[in-house]
Amino acid sequence: MKPLSIVAYFDGRLGHEKQTQGILDALADITPIEVYSIKVSVAPVVYVKNWLTYLSPIPLGGKQGRILHPVDLVIGTGTHTHIPMLLNKKSQIDFSGKQARVITCMTPDTLFRNKFDLCCIPMHDQPASAANVFVTQGPPNTVKFEGRQQSDRGLILVGGLDTKSHVWKSAEVVEQIRIIIDKDRTIHWTVSSSPRTPEETCRSLEDMGGTMQHLSFFRSKNTPAGWVEDQYASNGTVWVTADSISMVYEALTAGCSVGVLPVEWLRQDNKFKKSLTFLTEKEMIVDFDAWQKGASMPTLKDKQLNESLRCAREILRRWWPDSLL
């Protein structure tokens, strides 16, 4: 079978790149692919130039992102990838008159929404129904279920500041973590910060780690690439602060039992809170308050998530169904 020729656009944002790479990995597990990767600039001047290039009836020149060989599929995540991908599509017309299929993993700008062949959009974005929209439970990611988690190991992932979405209260978060760790001292807990975690939270967790033998604290800057994926694979229980929604879905994809530590949302109707409410109602996660009152940590059983695979299969079902045989 001839490999699918794919151009993947990456904007340097880890969350965006994980979504794209997760779908690429899932496609590679099903059918042969050849991937050409392009790093796009997020500089404002480049973004404006891309807009002008796309809107202009006359090409403005420039060779950024130009691919000279036939392409089947163009994929990327993030606002800065959208125009370069659509420019690629305009330049890719093979001898039969077909263009490359262009796919993004988020809701595009309204002006471009109908230009994409497929938009894989999480349900918390509440996308309008359309022929080119495929709704996912959560964002695709690079995590895979391995089934080797240990029941005596637990992981706690700590988010942090985001003035647009929530209020961060270090003392409350640290106290909640202390309660979890004190609940069962037979579990060895690994706690990790994120780039958004305030210094005072990190210091408090470091102090806690110095007094508890069954706790190890790691600053995110000191963990190598792939570290958190390895932790998902080996820790049976994972707690995540509510602001780190992508890590909730990663832990679910890995097959972990997942609990969520609350944050004070600035808006009660925000999309992340809605997403967590959905997962709670489906008994896929447990929130900290319910757990304190006696609720058990959930087990996924038949609710296993693999949104990267679902997206990959939808892509192939639409345009290369023979690959699914």
Secondary structure, DSSP 8 states (H G I E B T S, - for coil): ---EEEEEEE-S-HHHHHHHHHHHHHHHHHS-EEEEEEE----HHHHHHHHHHHH-SS-----TT---S--SEEEE-SHHHHHHHHHHHHH-B-TTS-B-EEEESS---TTTGGG-SEEEEEGGG-----TTEEEESS---S-------EEEEEEEE-----TTTEE--HHHHHHHHHHHHHH-TTSEEEEE--TTS-HHHHHHHHHHHHH-TTEEEE-GGGS-TTHHHHHHHHEEEEEEETT-HHHHHHHHHHT-EEEEE--EES-TT-HHHHHHHHHHHTTSEEEHHHHHTT------GGG---HHHHHHHHHHHHH-GGGG-
